[in-house]
């Protein structure tokens, strides 16, 4: 016999979706307005110039971050410039030819070298040859923690042991105790997928978050540990409440930044993924509104070859889930059902 109540519940759920999904689009940009890995206003001109084979703007940008000790920006810009150079490196070759000892050119060169060999079957062997490039970048400005973030990534790729990792970590935090990029690199090394465990990864992330400066993205580090756990399995190890606490902490960090701010965009995208996996649909929709047009490749490229398409598809899915929980006939503020004449 057909379960009449089950059919009725399914019908009501569908009706709620149809009724409520369109209005839940409020605060979300249209699909064609969403950008993937959009550069900020400082990086964009450097990338445009690099596409023309010119390095001057990139050189000035990285020099400015070094002189002002903007280590977080410096790390992000070096990553993006190196990623661009993987397919268009004429500008970087010219820069190196003109200024072979420029600490900013050395930084991009070291980051590019690590990226270039990362996916090779002979990764460990090839990356060992990159060591001198990282050392040269570190010597370029002894204050700079970014070469030590690259060194931490390099240690992970070359199968370096914990003793070597600890030495590199000490050098990194001596230069910048709260550097987000270095913390992320260390977290990856300590993850279950590499040389640690889920518990070790969470312990490190939670300690770092407790010690972080107010408003620092390091406070959201536990949500990265949660992501690693959710994508690598092992549900019997970490209690569910620890995952929710990581998400709650990242929500608080996200709230400290303005909506549609490109700076915390990756953390917000990552948090949205975790919230979806935890089936916290309303919280996920809130983050999608804060993300605005700034979709990021990570984490969506971990689950799809089309990260932007995946982001947009899941955004629609979150709206449907939230819509299905909203009553078809919300009660009026007087306690009765809303009537067509109510305002």
C-alpha positions as CSV (number, residue, x, y, z in Angstrom):
1,X,0.0,0.0,0.0
2,X,1.3,3.4,-0.9
3,X,2.4,5.5,2.1
4,X,0.0,8.4,1.8
5,X,1.8,10.5,4.5
6,X,5.2,10.0,2.7
7,X,3.7,11.2,-0.6
8,X,2.1,14.1,1.2
9,X,5.4,15.1,2.8
10,X,7.2,14.9,-0.5
11,X,4.5,17.0,-2.2
12,X,4.7,19.7,0.5
13,X,8.5,19.7,0.3
14,X,8.3,20.2,-3.5
15,X,5.7,23.0,-3.1
16,X,7.8,24.8,-0.6
17,X,10.8,24.7,-2.9
18,X,8.8,26.1,-5.8
19,X,7.3,28.8,-3.6
20,X,10.4,29.9,-1.7
21,X,13.5,29.3,-3.8
22,X,13.1,32.4,-6.0
23,X,12.9,34.8,-3.0
24,X,15.9,33.1,-1.4
25,X,18.0,34.4,-4.3
26,X,17.9,37.8,-2.6
27,X,21.5,38.9,-1.8
28,X,23.0,36.5,-4.3
29,X,24.6,37.7,-7.5
30,X,23.4,36.2,-10.8
31,X,25.3,33.2,-12.1
32,X,27.0,35.3,-14.8
33,X,28.2,37.8,-12.3
34,X,30.1,35.2,-10.2
35,X,33.9,35.2,-10.9
36,X,36.4,32.4,-10.2
37,X,39.6,33.5,-8.4
38,X,39.0,37.2,-9.2
39,X,42.2,39.2,-8.4
40,X,42.0,42.2,-6.2
41,X,42.5,45.7,-7.4
42,X,46.3,45.6,-6.7
43,X,47.0,42.2,-8.3
44,X,44.8,42.7,-11.4
45,X,47.0,45.3,-13.2
46,X,50.1,43.1,-12.5
47,X,48.5,40.1,-14.2
48,X,47.3,42.2,-17.1
49,X,50.8,43.5,-17.6
50,X,52.3,40.0,-17.3
51,X,50.0,38.9,-20.1
52,X,51.7,41.5,-22.2
53,X,55.1,40.2,-21.2
54,X,55.8,43.0,-18.8
55,X,57.0,42.5,-15.3
56,X,57.4,46.1,-13.9
57,X,54.0,46.2,-12.2
58,X,54.5,42.8,-10.6
59,X,57.9,43.8,-9.4
60,X,56.6,47.0,-7.8
61,X,53.7,45.2,-6.2
62,X,55.9,42.6,-4.5
63,X,58.5,45.1,-3.6
64,X,55.8,47.2,-1.9
65,X,54.6,44.2,0.1
66,X,58.1,43.4,1.2
67,X,59.0,47.0,2.2
68,X,55.7,47.3,4.2
69,X,56.0,43.8,5.7
70,X,52.6,42.8,4.2
71,X,53.4,39.2,4.4
72,X,49.9,37.9,3.9
73,X,49.4,39.9,0.7
74,X,52.9,39.0,-0.4
75,X,52.2,35.3,-0.1
76,X,48.9,35.5,-2.0
77,X,50.4,37.7,-4.8
78,X,53.4,35.4,-5.2
79,X,51.2,32.4,-5.5
80,X,49.0,34.0,-8.1
81,X,51.9,35.3,-10.1
82,X,53.6,31.9,-10.0
83,X,50.4,30.2,-11.1
84,X,50.1,32.6,-14.0
85,X,53.8,32.0,-14.9
86,X,53.1,28.2,-15.3
87,X,51.5,29.0,-18.7
88,X,52.9,32.5,-19.5
89,X,56.4,33.0,-18.1
90,X,58.0,35.4,-20.6
91,X,57.6,38.3,-18.2
92,X,59.3,36.3,-15.3
93,X,62.2,35.3,-17.5
94,X,62.7,38.9,-18.5
95,X,62.6,39.9,-14.9
96,X,65.1,37.3,-13.8
97,X,67.4,38.2,-16.7
98,X,67.3,41.9,-15.8
99,X,67.5,41.4,-12.0
100,X,68.8,37.9,-11.2
101,X,69.2,38.7,-7.5
102,X,65.9,40.5,-7.0
103,X,64.3,39.0,-3.8
104,X,60.9,39.3,-5.3
105,X,61.8,37.6,-8.6
106,X,63.5,34.9,-6.6
107,X,60.4,34.4,-4.5
108,X,58.1,33.9,-7.6
109,X,60.8,31.6,-9.2
110,X,60.9,29.4,-6.1
111,X,57.1,29.1,-5.8
112,X,56.9,28.4,-9.6
113,X,59.5,25.6,-9.3
114,X,57.6,23.9,-6.5
115,X,54.3,24.1,-8.4
116,X,55.8,22.9,-11.7
117,X,57.0,19.6,-10.2
118,X,54.3,19.0,-7.7
119,X,52.2,16.6,-9.8
120,X,55.1,14.7,-11.3
121,X,55.4,11.0,-10.5
122,X,59.0,11.8,-9.6
123,X,58.0,14.7,-7.4
124,X,60.2,14.1,-4.4
125,X,63.4,13.7,-6.6
126,X,62.6,16.7,-8.7
127,X,61.7,18.9,-5.8
128,X,64.9,18.2,-4.0
129,X,66.6,20.1,-6.9
130,X,64.5,23.1,-6.0
131,X,66.0,23.5,-2.5
132,X,68.7,26.0,-3.6
133,X,66.0,28.2,-5.2
134,X,64.1,28.4,-1.9
135,X,67.2,29.1,0.0
136,X,68.1,31.9,-2.4
137,X,64.6,33.4,-1.9
138,X,64.9,33.2,1.9
139,X,68.3,35.0,1.8
140,X,66.7,37.7,-0.4
141,X,65.1,39.2,2.7
142,X,65.7,37.5,6.0
143,X,62.5,39.0,7.5
144,X,60.3,37.4,4.9
145,X,58.3,34.3,6.1
146,X,56.9,33.5,2.7
147,X,60.0,31.5,1.5
148,X,59.6,29.5,4.7
149,X,56.0,28.7,3.7
150,X,57.4,27.5,0.4
151,X,59.9,25.5,2.3
152,X,57.2,23.8,4.3
153,X,55.4,22.9,1.1
154,X,58.7,21.6,-0.2
155,X,59.2,19.5,2.9
156,X,55.8,17.9,2.4
157,X,56.6,17.1,-1.3
158,X,60.1,15.7,-0.6
159,X,58.9,13.3,2.2
160,X,60.9,15.3,4.8
161,X,60.6,13.9,8.4
162,X,59.1,15.6,11.4
163,X,62.5,16.8,12.7
164,X,63.1,18.7,9.4
165,X,59.6,20.0,9.4
166,X,59.9,21.3,13.0
167,X,63.1,23.2,12.1
168,X,61.4,24.9,9.1
169,X,58.3,25.6,11.2
170,X,60.5,27.3,13.8
171,X,62.1,29.5,11.2
172,X,58.7,30.5,9.8
173,X,57.1,31.5,13.1
174,X,60.2,33.3,14.2
175,X,59.6,35.7,11.3
176,X,55.8,35.9,11.6
177,X,54.1,34.0,14.4
178,X,50.6,34.3,13.0
179,X,51.3,34.0,9.3
180,X,48.2,32.3,7.7
181,X,50.0,30.7,4.7
182,X,52.6,29.1,6.9
183,X,49.9,27.7,9.2
184,X,48.1,26.3,6.3
185,X,51.3,24.7,5.0
186,X,52.0,23.2,8.4
187,X,48.4,21.9,8.7
188,X,48.7,20.1,5.4
189,X,51.9,18.4,6.5
190,X,50.2,17.2,9.7
191,X,47.1,16.0,7.9
192,X,46.2,12.3,7.7
193,X,46.7,12.4,4.0
194,X,50.4,13.2,4.5
195,X,52.5,12.7,7.7
196,X,50.1,13.2,10.6
197,X,46.6,12.2,11.6
198,X,43.1,13.7,11.8
199,X,43.6,14.2,15.6
200,X,47.0,15.8,15.2
201,X,45.7,18.1,12.5
202,X,42.7,19.2,14.6
203,X,44.9,19.7,17.7
204,X,47.3,21.9,15.8
205,X,44.5,23.9,14.2
206,X,42.7,24.5,17.4
207,X,45.8,25.6,19.3
208,X,46.7,28.0,16.5
209,X,43.2,29.5,16.4
210,X,43.3,30.1,20.2
211,X,46.6,31.9,19.9
212,X,45.7,33.9,16.7
213,X,45.3,37.7,16.6
214,X,41.7,39.0,16.6
215,X,40.2,38.9,13.1
216,X,43.1,36.8,11.7
217,X,42.2,34.1,9.2
218,X,44.3,31.7,11.4
219,X,41.2,31.6,13.7
220,X,39.4,29.7,10.9
221,X,42.2,27.1,10.7
222,X,40.0,24.4,12.4
223,X,37.6,24.5,9.5
224,X,40.5,23.4,7.2
225,X,41.0,20.5,9.5
226,X,37.3,19.7,9.3
227,X,37.5,19.8,5.5
228,X,40.4,17.4,5.5
229,X,38.6,15.1,7.7
230,X,35.3,15.2,5.7
231,X,37.1,14.6,2.4
232,X,39.5,11.9,3.6
233,X,37.1,9.8,5.7
234,X,37.6,8.5,9.2
235,X,34.3,9.5,10.7
236,X,34.8,7.4,13.9
237,X,37.8,9.5,14.9
238,X,36.6,13.1,15.4
239,X,33.4,13.7,17.3
240,X,30.7,15.5,15.3
241,X,30.6,18.4,17.8
242,X,34.2,19.2,17.0
243,X,33.3,19.7,13.4
244,X,30.4,22.0,14.3
245,X,32.7,24.0,16.6
246,X,35.2,24.4,13.8
247,X,32.4,25.7,11.6
248,X,31.0,28.0,14.3
249,X,34.5,29.5,14.8
250,X,34.9,30.1,11.0
251,X,31.4,31.7,10.9
252,X,32.6,34.2,13.6
253,X,35.7,35.0,11.6
254,X,33.7,35.5,8.4
255,X,31.4,37.9,10.2
256,X,34.3,40.1,11.0
257,X,34.7,40.9,7.3
258,X,32.5,42.9,5.0
259,X,30.2,41.1,2.5
260,X,31.7,40.4,-0.9
261,X,35.3,41.1,0.4
262,X,37.8,39.2,-1.7
263,X,40.3,38.8,1.2
264,X,38.3,36.1,3.1
265,X,36.7,34.6,0.0
266,X,38.6,31.3,0.1
267,X,37.9,30.8,3.8
268,X,34.2,31.5,3.1
269,X,34.1,29.1,0.2
270,X,35.8,26.4,2.3
271,X,33.4,27.1,5.2
272,X,30.4,26.8,2.8
273,X,31.6,23.4,1.7
274,X,31.9,22.2,5.3
275,X,28.5,23.6,6.2
276,X,27.0,21.7,3.2
277,X,28.6,18.5,4.3
278,X,27.2,19.1,7.8
279,X,23.8,19.8,6.3
280,X,23.7,23.2,7.9
281,X,21.8,24.7,5.0
282,X,20.8,28.1,6.4
283,X,24.3,28.8,7.6
284,X,25.6,27.8,4.2
285,X,23.2,30.2,2.5
286,X,24.3,33.0,4.8
287,X,27.9,32.4,3.7
288,X,27.0,32.3,0.1
289,X,25.5,35.8,0.5
290,X,28.7,36.9,2.2
291,X,30.8,35.4,-0.6
292,X,29.0,37.5,-3.2
293,X,30.7,37.2,-6.6
294,X,34.0,35.7,-5.3
295,X,34.0,32.0,-5.9
296,X,37.4,30.4,-5.4
297,X,38.9,27.2,-7.1
298,X,39.6,25.7,-3.7
299,X,37.7,23.7,-2.4
300,X,35.5,23.1,-5.4
301,X,38.3,21.9,-7.6
302,X,38.7,19.0,-5.1
303,X,35.3,17.6,-6.0
304,X,34.9,18.7,-9.7
305,X,36.9,19.5,-12.8
306,X,34.6,22.6,-13.2
307,X,34.9,24.4,-9.9
308,X,32.8,27.4,-10.9
309,X,30.1,25.2,-12.2
310,X,30.2,23.1,-9.0
311,X,29.9,26.3,-6.9
312,X,26.9,27.5,-8.8
313,X,25.2,24.1,-8.8
314,X,25.7,23.7,-5.0
315,X,24.5,27.3,-4.5
316,X,21.2,26.4,-6.1
317,X,21.1,23.2,-4.1
318,X,21.5,25.1,-0.8
319,X,18.6,27.4,-1.8
320,X,16.4,24.4,-2.5
321,X,17.2,22.8,0.9
322,X,16.5,26.0,2.8
323,X,13.3,26.6,0.8
324,X,12.0,23.1,1.7
325,X,12.1,24.1,5.4
326,X,10.0,27.3,5.0
327,X,6.3,26.8,5.7
328,X,3.9,27.2,2.8
329,X,1.7,29.5,4.8
330,X,3.7,31.5,7.3
331,X,1.7,32.8,10.2
332,X,1.0,36.5,10.4
333,X,2.4,38.6,13.3
334,X,-1.1,38.4,14.9
335,X,-0.8,34.6,15.3
336,X,-3.1,33.6,12.5
337,X,-2.4,32.6,8.9
338,X,-1.3,35.4,6.6
339,X,-4.2,36.6,4.4
340,X,-3.9,38.1,1.0
341,X,-4.8,41.5,2.4
342,X,-2.0,41.5,5.1
343,X,1.0,43.7,4.6
